[in-house]
Amino acid sequence: MSAVTDLADAFFELILDRFPIGASFMGVPGHDDRLTDFGKAAEQRFHAAVRALAERAEAVPDEGLTQSDRITKRIIAHQAEALSRQIEGRALEFTVSPLFLTAVPGLLMSLGDVPLTDDFPARLAMLPSALETIADRHRAGLADGLTPVAHLVEQTIAHLDGHLATVDTFIRSEECRPVVLEKVAPAIAAYRDFLAAEMLPRGRDAEHAGLCWLPDGDARYAAAAREHTTTALTPDELHQIGLDVIAGLARDYVELGRSVFDSDDLQEIFRRLRDDPSLRWSNAEEMVAAAEVAVRRAEAAAPAWFRTLPDSPCTVAPYPPSVPASTPPAYRHGTLDGSRPGTYYVNTAVPAESVRYKNEVTSFHEAVPGHHFEVTNAESRSELPMLRRTGSVTAYREGWALYSERLADEMGLYTDDLARLGMLMMDSTRAGRLVADTGLHAKGWSRQQAIDYLLANTPMARHHVVSEVDRYIAAPGQALAYMVGRLEIQRLRRVAEAHLGDRFDIRDFHEAVLGEGPVPLSVLAELITEWMESA
């Protein structure tokens, strides 16, 4: 082992200690009785430790390092910078939302399905302290003018009411019962009442929902954009990229619209996709069954396109009942030892509000060849340090998943043109994110302006558009990563195809993209360049 690998391992241990629920999901023992300490002092200790490790890694000379060690050194720097930006941005202090990407909803969702161990009651017993600490952090934000968005506070209160109405879902063993009834339920109720009494009256209105309306908002958003895209693209540049992609997709919609709806009117095509009741699901069972069929079909086709395949298939399952209908479908990785496989969760809460034509594209994104292939490939690289195998680089991970949606078309996985319209719908959703996210947080758009833009330029249903916009408000910059990552992987593939000509093999390209685990886009470009030159 090298000095850089030792530092990466130390960094990974810091992350496990800071995020114990994540450790439990990975199957790493020793963390199952704990929750994250959300206190300012604990956060600053973590911040200092992260920066110190990054400085030690930076001090290691590049001379004599292997290519893998050089990449590891850069991953340490990237992860340290990303974590530092999150802490310095103080998002915990002003972000109140029912979105699972935010602190309290994410915590409650995780407690509903984290692997059950004998330590689970002790973990549950820590929830009151965690919620009290988060409330104190909110108060600190208010004192510095970092205010939440009022309608998202209202939604969170309703979300917490839902948890209180279904609090029995936390009773996952008889040992949990007294903890849930005597500690968990009162703690959730107290946090809910705190939001209503202290946060809601101070909330910003929907006309001022973006970061640009907060102190140092422009700097906060620019940092979030750099963190999530791993590029130096400015909000203005990202906004224009979104506009350009949306314009190109309009032509594709018309071509497929003629085939499916016998119409070349873009707004009519959008109306049919939004409003036709025959395009919606009837029940939860058929939603899960259809996702299962799509995933197995993709797995069967994969050997012609990939050299490395997962050791275990991707599990398909509905979300637990406690998960709200607004939560998007998602992939959750399995344990590192393979005892629990990766799972693609389908949200079956309201089948009549979910469209059939998104089933295939979402399955290819979340499961195969999307997140399941990318995650299991990285985790199987035993020669890499755990920090590399499990790292969070949104532009890479989500860029690969979006690339997989288009790759699935090349693989012949879409069953008809209606399913391919679903692919376009997801494309326009992600391109629209570039426009709406930057509009809200850099250009001062109101919530309604963002909603109106997406309704005019995508076929998303109104309730989906509203949910998407509220997601962008709650998690500034996160939605930028998807299309930026996909466009970069596609660009690198075009370069490789032109450079290698007849020697280009798509399996080798995918091996090169996935072979070093999640990396910033600049590192990925260097890896593909080196692969081309050695091919």
Buried (B, 14 or more C-beta within 10 A) or exposed (E): EBBBBEBBBBBBBBBBBBBBBBBBBBBBEEBBBBBBBBBBEEBEBBBEBBBEBBEBBEEBEEEEBEEBBBBBBBBBBBBBBBBBBBBEBBBBBBBBBBBBBBBBBEBBBBBBBBBEBEBBBBBBBBBBBBBBBBBBBBEBBBEEEBBBBBBBBBBBBEBBEBBBEEBEBBBBEEEBBEBBBEBBBEBBBBBBEBBBEBBBEBBBEBEBBBBBBBEBBEEBBBBBBBBBBBBEBBBEBBBBBBBEBBEEBEEBBBEBBEEBBEBEEBEEBBBBBBEEEEBBBEEBEBBBBBBBBBBBBBBEBBEEBBBBBBEEBBBBBBBEEBBBBBBBBBBBBBBBEBEBBBBBBBBBBBBEEBBBBBBBBBBBBBBBBBBBBBBBBBBBBEEBBBBBBBBEBBBBBBBBBBBBBBBBBEBEBBEEBBBBBBBBBBBBBBBBBBBBBBBBBBBBBBBEBBBBBBBEBBBBBEEBBBBBBBBBBBBBBBBBBBBBBBBBBBEBBEBBBEBBEEEBEBEBBBBBBBBBBBBBBBBBBBBBBEBBEEB
